[in-house]
Amino acid sequence: MSRIFGVARQNGYVVRDIEAAMQHWSSQLGIGPWFYLPDLAPKDFRYRGQPSPATMSVAFANTGNLQIELIQPLNDAPSAYRDFLAAGREGLQHLSSWEENLEQIIRRAADHGIGIYHEGRLGGARFVYFATETHPGTVYEVAAPDERTWELFRKVREAALSWDGSDPIRTRW
């Protein structure tokens, strides 16, 4: 567990083709089913302190207690995801913890000289990416899920526990 950010519960991968990535993870790695949100526009999205109209596709699946998130940027608006791909990378981009005390974590990070560089809201859930990438792939995100998001995450985990390999990509649930 991170002394600053809490327990890592998710690995976030930035990909160029989310549908191909979901197919790979489900058919080659046996991880699924995927809960796919093909077109998201976070509210109050800011990158390096500036508003940004970033849009993305997102998919979630679990392997045991670890959630895997796939993210594909859909436009060229400023975001950590766009910059990650522009740097020639694809793959693990962040670790994430889910905490109710987000403001306390923001203060604790600031006490360690770590600021926010990417943030927004999806539904009622706020997410914050911290400027921790002094080595590629070590960005830390903390999200404060609302009840609806917690319900989605529970559903994703439960589906993975009994998944038989059928219906690997789900857009309705």
C-alpha positions as CSV (number, residue, x, y, z in Angstrom):
1,M,0.0,0.0,0.0
2,S,1.2,3.5,-0.8
3,R,1.7,5.7,2.3
4,I,0.6,8.6,0.2
5,F,-2.1,7.4,-2.1
6,G,-3.6,4.2,-0.5
7,V,-4.2,0.7,-1.9
8,A,-3.7,0.3,-5.7
9,R,-6.8,-1.3,-7.0
10,Q,-6.5,-0.7,-10.7
11,N,-3.9,-0.7,-13.5
12,G,-4.8,1.7,-16.3
13,Y,-3.5,1.0,-19.9
14,V,-3.6,3.6,-22.6
15,V,-4.2,2.0,-26.0
16,R,-4.5,3.1,-29.6
17,D,-7.3,0.6,-30.4
18,I,-9.5,-0.2,-27.5
19,E,-11.5,-2.8,-29.3
20,A,-8.4,-4.7,-30.4
21,A,-7.1,-4.4,-26.8
22,M,-10.3,-5.9,-25.3
23,Q,-10.1,-8.7,-27.8
24,H,-6.5,-9.4,-26.9
25,W,-7.1,-9.3,-23.2
26,S,-10.1,-11.6,-23.4
27,S,-9.0,-14.1,-26.0
28,Q,-5.2,-14.3,-25.3
29,L,-5.1,-13.6,-21.5
30,G,-8.6,-14.9,-20.5
31,I,-9.5,-11.6,-18.7
32,G,-13.0,-10.4,-19.0
33,P,-15.8,-9.7,-19.5
34,W,-15.2,-6.1,-20.5
35,F,-17.6,-3.3,-19.6
36,Y,-17.2,-0.9,-22.5
37,L,-18.1,2.8,-22.5
38,P,-17.3,3.9,-26.1
39,D,-17.6,7.6,-25.9
40,L,-17.0,9.6,-22.7
41,A,-16.5,13.3,-22.1
42,P,-15.4,13.9,-18.5
43,K,-16.9,16.9,-16.7
44,D,-14.6,19.6,-15.3
45,F,-11.7,18.0,-17.1
46,R,-8.4,19.9,-16.7
47,Y,-4.9,19.1,-17.9
48,R,-2.0,20.9,-16.4
49,G,-4.5,23.4,-14.8
50,Q,-6.3,24.3,-18.1
51,P,-9.7,23.1,-19.2
52,S,-9.7,20.5,-22.0
53,P,-12.5,19.0,-24.1
54,A,-10.9,15.5,-24.0
55,T,-13.0,12.6,-25.0
56,M,-12.2,8.9,-24.7
57,S,-13.4,5.3,-24.8
58,V,-13.0,3.3,-21.5
59,A,-13.4,-0.4,-20.7
60,F,-13.1,-2.2,-17.4
61,A,-12.5,-5.8,-16.5
62,N,-11.2,-7.6,-13.4
63,T,-8.6,-10.2,-12.8
64,G,-9.2,-11.2,-9.2
65,N,-9.3,-8.0,-7.1
66,L,-7.3,-6.0,-9.6
67,Q,-9.3,-4.0,-12.1
68,I,-7.9,-3.4,-15.5
69,E,-8.9,-0.2,-17.3
70,L,-8.3,0.4,-21.0
71,I,-8.4,4.0,-22.2
72,Q,-8.3,5.2,-25.8
73,P,-8.3,9.0,-26.4
74,L,-10.8,10.0,-29.1
75,N,-9.6,13.4,-30.0
76,D,-6.4,15.5,-29.9
77,A,-7.5,17.6,-26.9
78,P,-4.7,17.9,-24.2
79,S,-4.6,15.0,-21.8
80,A,-2.1,12.7,-20.1
81,Y,-3.5,9.9,-22.4
82,R,-2.7,11.9,-25.6
83,D,0.8,12.8,-24.4
84,F,1.4,9.1,-23.4
85,L,0.6,7.9,-27.0
86,A,2.4,10.9,-28.6
87,A,5.6,9.9,-26.7
88,G,5.4,6.6,-28.6
89,R,4.1,4.6,-25.6
90,E,1.2,2.3,-25.3
91,G,0.4,0.2,-22.3
92,L,0.5,0.7,-18.5
93,Q,0.1,4.4,-17.9
94,H,-1.1,4.6,-14.3
95,L,-2.0,2.8,-11.0
96,S,-5.1,3.9,-9.2
97,S,-6.5,3.8,-5.7
98,W,-10.1,4.5,-4.8
99,E,-10.4,6.6,-1.7
100,E,-13.2,8.5,0.0
101,N,-10.7,11.1,1.5
102,L,-9.5,12.5,-1.8
103,E,-9.0,16.0,-0.4
104,Q,-6.8,14.6,2.4
105,I,-4.7,12.7,-0.2
106,I,-4.3,15.8,-2.3
107,R,-2.9,17.7,0.8
108,R,-0.7,14.7,1.7
109,A,0.7,14.6,-1.9
110,A,1.3,18.3,-1.8
111,D,3.2,17.9,1.5
112,H,5.5,15.5,-0.5
113,G,5.9,18.1,-3.4
114,I,3.5,16.2,-5.7
115,G,0.9,18.3,-7.5
116,I,-2.1,17.5,-9.7
117,Y,-1.7,17.5,-13.5
118,H,-4.8,15.9,-14.9
119,E,-8.3,15.7,-13.3
120,G,-12.0,15.5,-13.9
121,R,-15.3,13.8,-13.2
122,L,-17.1,10.8,-14.7
123,G,-20.6,10.8,-13.4
124,G,-20.3,11.7,-9.8
125,A,-16.8,10.2,-9.4
126,R,-13.9,12.6,-9.2
127,F,-10.5,11.5,-10.4
128,V,-7.1,13.1,-10.0
129,Y,-3.8,12.2,-11.6
130,F,-0.7,13.3,-9.7
131,A,2.5,14.5,-11.3
132,T,4.6,11.4,-10.3
133,E,6.0,10.4,-13.7
134,T,9.7,11.0,-13.2
135,H,10.0,7.5,-14.7
136,P,7.7,6.4,-17.6
137,G,4.6,4.5,-16.5
138,T,4.6,5.6,-12.8
139,V,1.7,8.0,-12.8
140,Y,-0.6,7.6,-9.8
141,E,-4.4,8.3,-10.0
142,V,-6.7,8.5,-7.0
143,A,-10.5,8.4,-7.7
144,A,-13.3,9.1,-5.3
145,P,-16.1,6.9,-6.6
146,D,-19.7,7.8,-5.9
147,E,-22.2,5.0,-5.2
148,R,-23.0,4.5,-8.9
149,T,-19.4,4.0,-9.7
150,W,-18.9,1.6,-6.7
151,E,-21.9,-0.4,-8.1
152,L,-20.3,-0.6,-11.5
153,F,-17.0,-1.7,-10.1
154,R,-18.7,-4.4,-8.0
155,K,-20.6,-5.6,-11.1
156,V,-17.3,-5.7,-13.1
157,R,-15.6,-7.8,-10.4
158,E,-18.6,-10.1,-9.9
159,A,-18.9,-10.7,-13.6
160,A,-15.2,-11.7,-13.8
161,L,-15.6,-14.2,-11.0
162,S,-18.1,-16.3,-13.0
163,W,-17.1,-15.4,-16.6
164,D,-17.1,-18.4,-18.9
165,G,-15.5,-16.7,-21.9
166,S,-18.7,-15.8,-23.6
167,D,-20.0,-12.3,-24.3
168,P,-16.5,-10.8,-23.8
169,I,-17.4,-7.1,-24.6
170,R,-20.5,-5.7,-23.0
171,T,-21.9,-2.3,-23.8
172,R,-25.2,-2.9,-22.0
173,W,-25.5,-4.1,-18.4
